[in-house]
C-alpha cells in the first residue's frame, strides 16, 4: 500500500480531461487525467490527497481526492 501525498492543483482543464498538481512544499508537479479523480471535479488551488504511480510516461498522480484539513 502506498502512502498518500498532499498537493495543490496547479491547473485543470476539464474540457480536455487533464491537469497538473504540485507536491506540497516543493516545485515537483505531476500529471493527472480525469479518470484519476475520485471527486467530480477539481479547480486550481484545491488542496488534495493523491497516490503517486509510475506509468510508461513517468510518474503521475492517481486516486486524487480532497484533502481533509485538520
N, C-alpha and C positions, 0 to 999 in steps of 0.2 A: 504494500500500500504506500502510495506517495503522500508526502505531507503537503497540504495546500499552501500556496503562497498568496501574498496580498499585493495588489497592484491598483493602478488607476487607468481608466480608459483614456488613451491618448486621442483616438478618434474612432468613429464607427460610421460606416456608410451602409445603412440598412437596405437601400435600393440595390447596392452591389453585393451585400451579404458578407462583408468582411471589415476588419479593423485591426487596430494595434492597441496593446496595453503596455504600460510601463511598470516594471517591478518596483515596488515601494522602496524609496530611499536610494535608488540607483538611476542610471540612464539606460539600462537594458530594456529593450522593447521586444515584444513577441506578437506575432501574427495570430489572428483567430478568424474563424468563419462563423456564420450564423448558426450552423449545426453544433458548434462548441458551446453555445449559450444554454444555460439551464433556466433562464428567465426570458420573458417575451422580447425584451429589448434592453439596450444599454445606451448611455449617451456620454459624451466627453465629460471627464471629471468624476464619473462614478467610481467609488471605491468597491473593488471586487475581490473575491477569493477565487483562485484557479489552481489547476494542476498543470505542470509543465510536462509535455510529452515530446518525444523525438520522432520525427517522420522523415520521409525521403528528402524533403527540402530543408531540414534542420529542425530546431525546436519550435513548438507552437503552444499556445495556451488552450486548455480544454477544461470542461466542467466549470465554466465561468458562472458565478452567481454573486448576488450582492453580499458584501462583507458585513457581518453584524459588528457594529462598533460598540464596544463596552465602555 
